[in-house]
Each structure stands twice: as C-alpha cells, then as structure tokens.
Amino acid sequence: MNEMSAGDSYKIVESKCYVKIRYTVRIQDGPVLKGGTTPEEMDFVTGFRHVVPGLEQRVLGHSAGEKLSFVVPPEEAFGIRRPELLIEKDRAEFHFPPGFEPYPGMELPIVTGDDNAPDTVMIRQIKEDRIVIDLNHPLAGAPLEYDLEIVEARPARETDVCAEWEQPDNEQPQCGAVQQIVLGGEEPPVH
C-alpha cells in the first residue's frame, strides 16, 4: 500500500486530486450511515462529483494524515426536501406483480431517461386507490456529520481518472469494466 505519511505536504486541490479517506458519517444528531463500528474507507478524484460537494469542499487545502470533523448542510449534500416532489398517483399507473402489496417506505426503481432524475422513489403513503411517492433523495434535508482522516492525497494519475468522466460521449470501455479474455480463437468484439 502506498500511503503518504502525515509529514507529506501535498495539499488537496479542486481538480484531479486523488483522495483516500477513512470516515464515519451520520445524520447530524441522528443515526450513523457509514462507518458505525469501524470507519470505512473511500477514495475519489476531486472535480468529478464522486462525493457530495460539501465533503469535497471541506477536504480542499488539507493533507494526508489530517483528521477533520465537520457538518455538511443539506444544500451541499443531497439537497433540501422539496414538498412539490411528493406526488400522488393513481394506483392503476403502477404495475405491481399479481398478489404484490406495496407498503409505505418501499423503494421503487424508476426509469425516466433523465440523468438528473432519481433512480428510485419511495412510497410515502397508500390510500384506497392512490399512492403518494416521494421523488426527494432519502437523505434530502439531512445535515451530514463527518469524522474523517485523510489517508492519502496526491495528484491523480492517469489510471485514477476514467476517460468517460472527462468525455462522456467517447467510445472507451467503462472504468472497471470486465474485459473478456478468450484462450485460442478470435478475440470477442469490445462493447
């Protein structure tokens, strides 16, 4: 493992900096979301929206070995709760499998074709022939309290930055995509 020591002076910058943290995050004055019994590790490259903006902003200018504690307000995390995103729909618009009963708190996958739309919605209320769904992110409106240690901070290497992060329309394979290897015969086409 190639971790930098606390004596290293590289400061995290806004763009193309590789950062690894060991952290615990909780809803302020509420439950722990990650790192409850032991802190979790996460890495990201700055400038690519890998983490909530408030987290990224608060590590800028810091170095490996530093420990930080801070609260990220909802506006810099998953946004504020918007009441207009509570929508009531006719139950007939949902296509549940026969015999399936939806319930409040259930998350449903949705497909919209809009990259900024949520992947899931939560059922908030079930009425006789209507269902109230919530398009807000489940953590919208929640201030997030972080306790973290910066484990590593350095300029991002070419291998840390995925090509499609910079050019979303390119034909490069997805980062982390499994490459198929065939022994003998012809190589399969790359998708």
N, C-alpha and C positions, 0 to 999 in steps of 0.2 A: 504494500500500500504506500502511495507517495503523498503523505500528508505533510503540510507545511507546519513548522513549529510556531509557537506564539511570538518568537523573535522576528519572524518574517515581516517585512514592512509593506508588502503589496496591499494596496487599498482597493476595495471593490468599486468598480465603475459602472456606469449606466448601461453600457453596451458591450456584449461579447466577453463577459467575465464569467468564468466557471466558479460556482459557489457550492460547497457542500456544508450542510448544517446538521446538527443533532438537536432535536427540538421536541417540545411539548406545546400543544395548542389546546386552548379551551375556550368555550364561550365565556366571556367575562362574567365572573360570579356565577358560573354555571358548570355544566359537565365538561369533562376532558374529551376532546375529539380525537386526538392522536397523541401517542406517547405517554399513556397513563401510568403503566407500571415501569416501563423503561423508555427513555426518549427514543424517538425514531430518527432515522437518517434520511435525508432527501438531498438531491443535488439538482441544480438548474443553471441555465445560462441567462445572464441578465439581458434585458432588451427584447425578449421573445414571449413575454406574458405567460411564463410557465407557472408562476405563483401569483397570489393576489398582489395587486400593486402596492398596497401598504407594507407588506412584508419586504418586497424587493426594495422599496424606497428606504426602509429603515436599516438595511444592511449596507447601503452605499456608504463609502468612505471608511468602512471598518475592515479589519484584517483577521486572518486566521488566528485562532486562539482566544479571540474576544468572546465574552459572554454578554448577551443582551436580554433585557426584559422590556416589553412594550405592549401597548394595546393598539390594534388596528381598528379604526372606526368602520362601521358598515359601508360608508361611502367609498372606502379604499379596499374593501374586501368583496363581499358578494352583493353589495348594493343595499339600498333601503327597501323595506317592504312597501309595495305599491298596491293599494286596495283595488285599483282597476284591473289588476291581474288575477283577481278572484272572479271566475266566470261560471255562470250557471248554464248547463247544457241539458237538453232533453236526453233522458236515459237511452232512448232509441238510437241516438247518434253513436253510442258506444257498442262495440261488437265483442261482447264477452262470450266465452265458450258456454255452451249449454250447461246449466246447473251451477255456473260460477256466480258467486255473490261478491260484489265489490264491497269495500269497507272504508271508513274514514281512516286516513293515514296511509293508505295503499298508494304506492307509486306506480304510475302507468307510463310506458315508453310512448313517445310521440315522434312522428316524422313530419317535418314541415318544409324541408328544403332550404330553410333559413339558418345559416351558420351561427347567428346570434341568438337563435331560439333555444329554449331548454331542451335537453334530451328526454326529460321525464316531467310529468306533472303529478301533483299529489291530490288525492281526493280529500277534500276537507269536510264535506257533508253529503249525506244521501237523503234525498226527500223521496216522496212516493214515486214520482215519475221524472224527477230531475236530479242531477248530480252537480255539486259545486266542486270545481277543480281550481287549484292554485298554481299559477304559472311562475310565481316567485321562486327563486332558488331556496331550498330548505334552510339555508343559513342567511338569507336576506334579513337585514335588520339586526344582525348579531355582531356586537363588537368582539373581536378575537384577541385573546391574551396569549402572547408568545413568550416562552422562556427558551433561549437557544444558545448554542455555542457554534461559532463558525469553525468548522473543522478544516476546511481548505478554501483558499481563494487565490485565483491565478487568472491570467489571460486565457480565454477559451482557445483550445486547439481546434484545428480543422475537423478533427474527429468528434469534438464535443458539439459542434453545430451541424444540424441536419440541413441538407440542401433545400428541402421544401420549406423550411422556416423562413428562408430569405426570398425564395422564388416559388410561391405556392402553385404556379401553373407548370412547373417543369416536369419532365418525364422520369426523374430519378426514382429509384426504389424508395419506399418508405423507410425512415430510420427504424432500425430494429427489425426490419422485415426479414423473415427467414429466407435464406437463399437455398434453393433446392439443388442438391448435388446428385448427379447421376453417374454411376460407375458403368463405363462402357456405353456404346451407342452415342447418340447425339444429345447435346445439352438441350434441356427444355427452354422454350422461349421465356424471357423475363417479362413479368406482368407489371 
